[in-house]
Every structure is written in C-alpha cells, then in structure tokens.
Amino acid sequence: MKYIIFDLEFNSAFKIDRRTKKLMRGNTNPLCPQEIIEIGAVKVNSEFDVIDTFKMFVKPQLYIKVHPKVKQKTGITKEDLLDGISLEDAIESFKGWIEDDDFILCSWGQDDIKELKRNCEFFKIEMNWIKRYCDIQRMCMEYLELPKGMQIGLKKAVEMFNIDVDNKFHKALNDSIYTSKVLKAFNNENSKIHEIKYEN
C-alpha cells in the first residue's frame, strides 16, 4: 500500500484599475475559477517516511498572467509556467509516477481534491484512476480533539508538532512534505488512515 500526499497551487483572474492602480477581481470562468498551476506530491511508505517526490508546473490555459498575490505567496513566476505542461499531460505524468493502482490519495483538507476534480471536469480529463482518498487535516483535528467546526492550518500543525521549518510554505512539494511529517508525528501503532471511497 502506498500513500500519495499531494498539494496544488492555483492561479486566478485579475485586473488592475487604470485610474486607481488597485488590484481587482478579473473575468473569472465560473466553471473553473481557480486554475491549477503546480502539482507537488510525496510517496510515503507504511511508516509514513517519504520515499519519492513529484513536482510539476502546469501551463495555464485560462488565466495566463500570474496573479500578483499568487506570485507573492508561492514565488511562482511567468517563466516557471512557460516551462510548464498542459494539465492533461501533468496528470498523466503524475499517474505514471504513482506507478500502480494500490494507493490512497491524501491531502491537507479537501480543497485540493475538490479543485482537482473541478479542473479535470472543465478540461475533460478522466479521474477514474482515483479510488481512495484521505483528508489528513481531518485526521489531525480528531487526534488533537479539537472542537467541532474548528480547523487547523498546515503551518499551525507543523508548529504544534515541533517540526523543523526548513522550506517555504505555499510551495506544492514543500507543503506535501510538511503534511507527511505531520501525519508521521501524530500516528502511532493504533492509528489508521481514515480512508474513504472517492466518488468520481
């Protein structure tokens, strides 16, 4: 059994007001308001140790210019995306890296899996290769016995478990690595991955 922990970075539409020079919401496609521009992932074993990594830039088709806030947050530049590949090719590369069908796809929270589904539906990319999924954020909150409805961010979880911060957050691969470290930190002999069947 393999656990594939992934993270995505997104871009969105924007415009600059000519008169005020203020950043404004752009013309967004309601069927795909956030477009995937980076995929990062780690492959971990049964002890939750990282055994392989994956990183890929995705060349945007909807929102070509990098949103200033996205650039500031992630460090992703237009040059990075020019070297990217289509989402369809990136997904094929990701599937090839995973190698087999015996895996559980994991992420910190459900935002990334929802956006992956929305992007794939928009660009007509099959998702039937995903059979099982796990929300590590939810597992972490259950472990910490947080009040219902209270959420904890990845950065806060890293701090709570005294995990060394040696790379910048909001980079797809880095966040995947941090998520794997949080998972390893709160797991023990009695812990089990709370896997759910993924509905395509």
C-alpha positions in Angstrom: 0.0 0.0 0.0 1.3 3.4 -0.9 0.1 6.8 0.4 0.3 9.6 -2.1 0.2 13.0 -0.3 -0.3 15.8 -2.8 -0.7 19.6 -2.9 -1.8 22.1 -5.6 -1.2 25.7 -6.2 -3.7 27.8 -8.2 -3.9 30.9 -10.3 -7.0 33.1 -10.9 -8.1 36.1 -13.0 -7.3 39.7 -12.0 -7.1 43.2 -13.5 -5.6 46.5 -12.5 -7.8 49.5 -12.3 -6.2 52.0 -14.7 -7.3 55.0 -12.6 -6.5 53.8 -9.1 -3.9 51.2 -10.0 -5.7 48.9 -7.5 -5.8 45.1 -7.9 -9.3 43.9 -8.8 -11.1 40.7 -9.5 -10.8 39.7 -13.1 -13.2 38.0 -15.5 -13.3 34.5 -14.0 -14.9 31.5 -15.6 -17.4 30.2 -13.0 -16.8 26.6 -14.1 -13.2 26.9 -13.2 -12.4 30.0 -11.0 -9.1 28.6 -9.9 -6.7 27.0 -12.4 -4.0 24.5 -11.3 -0.5 25.8 -12.0 1.6 23.4 -9.8 1.3 19.9 -8.6 3.6 18.6 -5.8 3.4 15.2 -4.1 5.3 12.7 -2.0 5.1 9.0 -1.9 5.3 7.6 1.7 5.6 4.0 3.0 3.7 2.3 5.8 5.9 4.1 8.4 5.0 7.4 6.7 8.6 8.1 5.6 9.0 9.9 2.2 10.4 7.5 -0.4 9.9 9.6 -3.5 8.8 13.1 -4.6 7.0 14.7 -7.6 6.9 18.3 -8.8 5.4 19.7 -11.9 4.4 23.2 -13.2 1.2 23.4 -15.2 1.0 25.9 -18.1 -2.3 27.8 -17.6 -4.8 28.0 -20.4 -7.5 30.2 -18.7 -5.5 32.7 -16.6 -2.3 33.3 -18.4 -0.9 36.1 -16.2 0.3 35.1 -12.7 -1.9 36.8 -10.1 0.3 39.2 -8.1 -0.9 37.7 -4.8 -0.2 34.2 -6.1 3.3 35.2 -7.2 3.9 36.8 -3.8 2.6 33.8 -1.9 4.1 31.0 -3.9 7.1 32.6 -5.7 5.8 31.1 -9.0 6.7 33.3 -12.0 5.5 33.5 -15.6 8.8 32.0 -16.6 8.1 28.9 -14.4 4.7 28.5 -16.1 6.2 28.9 -19.6 8.2 25.8 -18.9 5.1 24.0 -17.7 3.0 21.4 -19.5 -0.7 21.0 -20.0 -2.9 19.8 -17.1 -3.7 16.7 -19.1 0.0 15.8 -19.6 0.7 16.7 -16.0 -1.9 14.3 -14.7 -0.6 11.6 -17.0 2.9 12.2 -15.6 1.6 12.2 -12.1 -0.2 8.9 -12.7 3.0 7.4 -14.2 4.9 8.5 -11.1 2.4 6.8 -8.8 3.0 3.6 -10.8 0.3 1.3 -9.6 -3.4 1.2 -8.6 -2.8 0.2 -4.9 -2.6 3.7 -3.3 -4.6 6.1 -1.2 -4.5 9.8 -2.3 -4.1 12.2 0.6 -4.2 15.9 1.1 -4.3 18.6 3.8 -8.1 19.4 3.8 -10.5 18.8 0.9 -9.9 22.0 -1.1 -7.3 20.4 -3.3 -9.2 17.3 -4.2 -12.3 19.4 -5.0 -10.3 21.7 -7.2 -8.6 18.8 -8.9 -12.0 17.4 -9.7 -13.3 20.8 -10.9 -10.2 21.4 -13.1 -10.3 17.9 -14.6 -14.1 18.2 -15.3 -13.5 21.5 -17.0 -10.7 20.2 -19.2 -12.4 16.9 -19.8 -9.7 14.8 -18.0 -10.7 11.4 -16.6 -10.5 10.9 -12.8 -11.4 7.3 -12.6 -7.8 6.5 -11.5 -8.6 7.8 -8.1 -10.3 5.1 -6.0 -9.5 6.1 -2.4 -8.9 9.3 -0.6 -7.9 10.6 2.9 -8.2 14.0 4.5 -5.1 14.4 6.8 -6.3 17.7 8.2 -9.4 16.0 9.5 -7.4 13.1 11.0 -5.1 15.7 12.7 -8.1 17.6 14.2 -9.5 14.3 15.5 -6.2 13.4 17.0 -5.9 16.8 18.7 -9.6 16.5 19.8 -10.4 20.0 18.5 -13.9 21.3 18.9 -16.3 20.5 16.1 -16.1 23.1 13.3 -12.6 24.3 14.4 -9.9 23.9 11.7 -6.2 24.0 12.0 -3.9 25.1 9.2 -0.9 23.2 8.0 1.6 25.8 9.3 0.0 25.8 12.7 0.0 22.0 12.8 3.7 22.0 11.9 4.4 24.4 14.8 2.3 22.3 17.3 4.2 19.1 16.5 7.6 21.0 16.7 8.5 20.1 13.1 11.5 22.0 11.7 10.6 24.6 9.2 13.4 24.4 6.6 11.5 25.3 3.5 8.9 27.9 2.5 5.2 27.1 2.8 2.8 27.5 -0.2 5.1 25.5 -2.5 3.3 22.4 -3.7 6.1 20.0 -2.9 7.1 21.6 0.3 3.5 21.5 1.6 3.2 17.9 0.7 6.4 17.1 2.7 5.1 19.1 5.7 1.8 17.2 5.5 3.7 13.9 5.5 5.7 15.0 8.6 2.5 16.0 10.4 0.9 12.6 9.6 4.0 10.8 10.8 4.1 12.9 14.0 0.6 12.0 15.2 0.5 8.4 14.0 1.3 5.5 16.3 0.7 1.8 16.3 -3.0 2.2 16.9 -3.6 4.9 14.3 -5.1 4.1 10.9 -5.6 6.1 7.8 -9.2 7.1 7.6 -9.7 6.2 4.1 -12.9 6.9 2.2 -14.1 5.7 -1.2 -13.7 8.5 -3.7 -16.7 9.3 -5.8 -15.8 10.4 -9.3 
